Amino acid sequence: MIAGSIGLESFIFEGLGNQFNELTPSKPQFNHLPSQRSGDIPPPSPCQPSTNSSDFPPTPVCTHPFPPFLSLSLTHRQAGLERTFRLLQAISQVLIFFSPARILLFQILSYLAPDRHEKLVPLSISVLTSLRARFAIGRRYFRVSRFLESFAGAWKVWSEGATGWEGRLDVGAKSFNGMYLLLETATFLDALGVEGLSIWGAEVEKVLVVEAQRFWLFALVCGVGKGVVVLWKGRAGREEGRLKREKGKKGEKGKEEEEEVKRKVREWKVLRRMVADVLDLAVPGAVVGWIPASPGTVGVLMLGSTWITGLEVWEKCGDATKA
């Protein structure tokens, strides 16, 4: 028993001695373990000991890149979570007002959890309605004070000289969106539904919510108008680029073809954003009363616009990881 403990202690001290020799080669060498022969090549390690002699013990210096999914900015992660909650909110609204989709959902639930199916069916509408409300209020946490970004963007475009319809519509879209987010932030505490925490009261809150949706509707209309102007200008740019390619040299033709590809990508993104804004028009339009759309139809359109705008956030996150 004593011999076994002595052998274990010698093994531990030999291992510590070899690690100490690797970090301080100027010191006398300890005996190597049998597996650490002089001809063995140590495996590559992303973290190397610091070369600063004043550091003891040496601080590891990691040379590998930071994990890409952790290097995303806080803004991108917030936008992704907000889009995810909006997608779940739209799915909940579709399930509430379209019974075939709801029946299919509970058939799946009955297959996955047969013991819970009977308890969930009588509460299906109430559960989904409660979920939709929770997702909606959860999204508002990410939009608190976002009106500052919209107003700052509008001021930046205006100060840089917003000439022409494109610049004016861009300023209008950002300004109206800022007013929508400002009124939404102002009614945030009332929307929480905490007793004694209401600021405006039920009647005033309803008026502010409707006016906020009206501003959002104006912002979407301006956004669609800006997209139309951009695409119209891009059409003229394509014609001009085609003429340059026909008259230019080989090197210039290559540059023009690259510019044409970039132009098509930009136009595709503008067109995609226009489609999302058109689909979103039904959401505030139904609240204001200017667009006669049922809640189920609004949910389907909201589902489509959320998927499109979610792709934009996904692409931004991908660009952030590449940078």
Secondary structure, 3 states (H helix, E strand, C coil): CHHHHHHHHHHHHHHHHHHHHHHCCCCCCCCCCCCCCCCCCCCCCCEEECCCCCCCCCCEEECCCCCHHHCCCHHHHHHHHHHHHHHHHHHHHHHHHCHHHHHHHHHHHHHHCHHHHHHHCCCHHHHHHHHHHHHHHHHHHHHCCCHHHHHHHHHHHHHCCCCHHHHHHHHHHHHHHHHHHHHHHHCHHHHHCCCCCCCCCHHHHHHHHHHHHHHHHHHHHHHHHHHHHHHHHHHHHHHHHHHHHHHCCHHHHHHHHHHHHHHHHHHHHHHHHHHHHHHHCHHHHHHHCCCCCCHHHHHHHHHHHHHHHHHHHHHHHHHHHHC
